[in-house]
C-alpha cells in the first residue's frame, strides 16, 4: 500500500504545474479531523485556518508559513539557478540548506530503507496476502461559477476512488482464506480561475521548471523505476493515470479554492465482519483506545479519546470520513518584489540539515 501511494504521489506531483518573476500569492488553509483526533485537534486550536504566502521572482520561490497570530514562523526558499533548498526558522534565527543532489541522495537512502523494512521479518505472525488494486478517476465540470478574490472561477470536481482486495494466501489448514475489501475516496472540488493573467503565467513557468528538475532527480534516485514496477503490477492504476492525463485539460487553470474530502470505505460483508469483531471485543472489555497520534497524544489524549468513544459509539461504518481540507486564495497580485526576500538574513545561523523522513 505504501509503495502504491508513493507512486501515485510522485506521478501527480510531477504532472501538476498549478501554482515565477514577481508574484505574491496568499492562501488560507483549514483542516478538520474526525473522531478522537478531531476532538484533540479542536482543543489544541487545530480548527483555526493556517495562512501561507508564496513569492515568485525569476527562478526563485519563497514560501512563508504564519503562526496563529499572523507572524511569519518559518520559510522555505527554492533557488532553481543554484539548485538549492533553504529552510528558515525565524524563531530560532537558524537555517538549513540542501542541494538538489543531496535531496536526490536522501531519496535514495529513504527508498533503500523502505525496501529493508518491507523485507524485515517481524516477531508477530502475519499471514501472507496478495493485494488487488483498482483506481477510478472521474473529472466533472459542473458549470457552477463564483468570484473568489475578485477572480471569476468555475467548479470542477476530481474524484479518485481506490479499491483494494486483500486475500490471505496461506490460510490455516481446514479454513477458508480471510479477505478484506475496502479502499479510499478522495473528492476535490476545484474552483478554477482560467483567466490569462501575468501572475498565473509566472507561477506556471516556475512550477514547470521545478517539475522538470524534480522529475530528473526522481528518475536518478530510482523512484521512477519503483513507480514503473507498481504500475506494471497494477495495470488498473496505470489505466487510471492515463485517463487522468486525458481528462487533465478540464483542470487547467489556477485553483482559487480547493475543498478536499478524504474518506475510507469497506464493502458491506467486510463491514459486517468488522462489526462482529468489534462487538466481541467490547463484550470482553478489550476495546483499544487510541493513545497516540504521531506520538503527540499522552494521558490527556487517551482521556479525550475514551470520552469520544463513550459518547458516540456507532460501530463500524461502510464509509467513514477521515478529514476534510479547504484551501482558498485570498490574495493574488503581480508587483515588483525585493531581492532581499530570497536571501538568508545575516544574523541567521546555519545548522545541519536532518533527513525529515
N, C-alpha and C positions, 0 to 999 in steps of 0.2 A: 504493500500500500504506500509506503514511504517513497519507494522508487517511482511509482506511477505518479504520485502527487508532485514530486520534484520535477519530473519530466514535463508535466503539464505547465507548471510554473515557469520553467525555463523557456518553453516554447512561446507561451503567451507573453512573457516579458520581452523577448527579443522581437516578436511580431509587432508588439504595440509601439506606437510613437505618438502619444497623445499630447502630452503637455511639453532664445539664443539671443542676440545682441540685447539691447536694453529693454527688459520687460520685468514688471513686478506682478506677481501672481499670488493672491491671498485666498486661502481656503479655511473652512471651519469643518471639523470632523466630530461627529458624536457617535459613540458606540453604546449599545445596550445588550447586556448579557442576561440570560435567563437562569432561573433556579437559584441555588445557593450561591453560585458565583456572582450572579446579578445582585443578590442581596448584599454581598460583601462589597462589591464594587460601588454600589449606591452609598453605603455607609462611608466609604473612603472618598466619596465625591467623584466617582467614575462616570457619572452621567453628564458631567459638565463638558461642553464642547471644547475640543483642542484646536487652537488656531496655529496655522503654519504659513510661512511666507517663502516664496521662491523668487530668486532674482536671476536673470539671464543676461549675460553680456559677452558677445562674441563666442568663444569656445569655453566659457566659464559659467558655472551654475552654483548658486549658493542656496541652501535650504535652512530656514530657521524654524525651530520649534519653540513655542511660547509656554510659559508656566501658567498657572491658574489666574495670576494677576496680570497677564498680558505682557510679561517681561521676557526677553529672549533668554532661553535657558541653554540651548545647545544649537550648533550649526554644523552643516557639512558642506564643504566646497569640493566641487569636481572640476579639475583642470584637464581638459582634453589635450591641450598642447604639451603639457608636461607629463601627461598620463598619471595623474596623482589624485588620491582621495585624501582630504584633510577633514578631521573631526575636531570641533572646538567645544570645550566645556567652559562656559562663561562664568559659572560659579567658582570653579577651582582655578580659572585662568590658566588652563592647560590645553594642549592639543596633541593629537596623534596624526601620523600620516602614513600612507601606504601607497606604493606604486601599483599600477595595473598589473605588472608582472608578479609582484608579491601577492596580490589578490588571487591571481591565477594559481600560484603555488599553494595558497591557502585552500582553494577549492580542491586541488588535487589531494591534499592531506585529508580534508574532510571526507572526500569520496572514498579514499583508501580506508579510513577509519570506519565509514559506514559499511563497507564490504566486510571488514573484520568482525564487526558487531553482528552482522547478519549471519555469518558462518560460525560464530562463537556458540558452543553448546551451553545450555542452561541447566541449572540444578532441577528446575521444575520439569516434569514430564509433560511436554506439549505435543499433542497429536499432529502428525504430518497432515498438511492440507494443500489443496490446489485452489487457486482463485481465478474465476472468470469475470472479466470486466466488460462493461458496456457503457459507453458515454454518448449521450444525445445532446445536440446543440440546437437551440432554436433562437432566432432573432426576429422580433416582431416590431414593425413600425406602426405605432398606434394612431398617428395623426394628431395626437394631443399637442398643444402648444402653450408656452408660458414664457414670460420675460423674467430672466434671472440676472441680477446685477446689471440691468439695463440692456441685456442681450436677448434677442429672440431665440428660443430653443424649441426643439421637437423631441418628444418622448419616444425612446426605443428600448425595448425590453430584451435583455440577453439572459437565457436560461441554460445552465449547464446541469444536466441530470445524469449522475453517475450511479450505476448499479453494480453490485458485487455479489457473487455467489461463492461462498467458501465451503468446500466439501472435504471432509476428513478422508484421507486416502489410506490410512491404516487403522481401521476400526478394531475394537476388541473382538475376539473370536465369538461368533454367535450373535453379534449385534450389527444392526444396520449403521452405515456411516452417518455421522452427525453432519448437518449442513446449516448454513446461515445465509439468509438473503437480506440484503439491506443496501444502503448507499447514502448519498448526499445530494442535495439540490441547492444550487446557488443561483438566486434570481437577482439580477441587477437592472434597475430602472435608470437608464441614462437620459438626462435632459441635455441634448446636444446642440451646441451653437455651431452652425455650419457656415456662418458668415466668413468672408475672406478679408481678415484684418492682419495688420503687420505683427501684432503680438503673437497670434497663433502661428504665423509663418516662422517666426524666430524660435518659438518653442518646439515646433515640429522639426526644424532643421537641427537643433541641438540633440533632440532625442534620437533622430535618425543616425547621427554620427555616433552617439553613445551606444545605440543598439548594435551598430556595425562593429565597434571595438569590443563590446562585451561578447558578441557572438563569436568573434575570432578567438577571444580568450577562453571561452567555454569550450570551443572545439579543441583547443590545445590542451585543456585540462582533462579532457576525456568525458566531459559531461554530455556532449552531443552523442558520443558513442553509446553511453548508457541510455540516453533517451531513445536512440535508434533501436536498441535491443528491446526496450519496453514496448515501443510501437510495433516492432516485429512480432513480439509475443502476444500482443493485444491489438489485433487488426481493427477492432471496432473503434478503439481510441484514435488510431491513425485516420480512419474514415471520418470521424467526427471533427478532427482538426482540419482536414481538407474542406469539410463543409463550412467550418468557421472561416477559413480563408476566402471561400467563395462568397459567403454572406457578409464578409467584413466591411464591404462598401457601405452597408447600412449603418455602421458605427463610425464612419468618417465624420469628424467634427471634434470640437472641444467639449468635454463633459462639464457642464456648469453645475450639475448636481447629479450625484450617483447614490441611489438608495439600494443597498445590498442586503439580502436576507439569506442566512445560512441555516439550512435545515438538514436533519438526519431522518432516515426512514428505514423501516423494516417491513417485510411483507406480512400479511395477516397471520400466516401459520407460524412464522418465526416470533412475531409479537406475542402470540398465544403461549408459546413455549417459554418465552422470557417472563411473561406474567405469572405463569405457574411456578417457575423457579423463584421469582420474587416473593410470591405469597408464602411459599415453603420456607424461605429464609426468614421472612418476617415472623412466621409462627415459631420458628426456632430461636428467634431473637438474635439472629446473626447478620442482620442487615448492616452493611458497612456504611459509615458516614464519611463523606469526603473530608479529609483533614488537611489537604494542601492544594494549592493552585500555583504550580511552579515554585513550590517552597514558600509561598507568601502567607498561607493560612496557618495560624497557630491555634492555640486553645480557643481564642475568640472566634476564629473562623469555624472551628468544629462546633461550637455552641450555636452559631448562626445557622450553619448547615442543618443541624439537628432540628432547630425550630422550624426551618423551611419545610423539611420533610414531614414533620408532625402536623404542620399547618395545612399542607396541601399534598396529600399522598394520593395521586391519581393513577399510580401504576405505570405500566409500560404502554406507550402510545405507538401507533404505526408511523406517526410523523411528529417530530419534535423540533422546535426552534432552538438553535444554539445561540445565535446572536444576530443582531442587525447593526448596520453601519450606514450613516449618511454623511457624505462629504459634499459641501456646497461652496462654490466660488463666490466670495463676497467683494473681491476687487480684482480687476484685470486692466492694466494700463501699460502703455509703451511710452517711456520717457528716459532721458539720459540718467545713468547711474554712475556713482563714484567708483573708481577702480579700487578704492580702499575697502569696499565691501568684500572683495575677493582676496584680501590679504590677511595674514595672521597678525594680530596686534603685537607690537614689540615687547610688551611686558608678559606675554604668554609663554609658558614653559613647555618644551617638547618632552613628552613621556612616551614610554614604549607601548606600541600597539599590541593588543591581545586579540587572539582569534575569538570572535564572538560566538562561534559555533562549538 
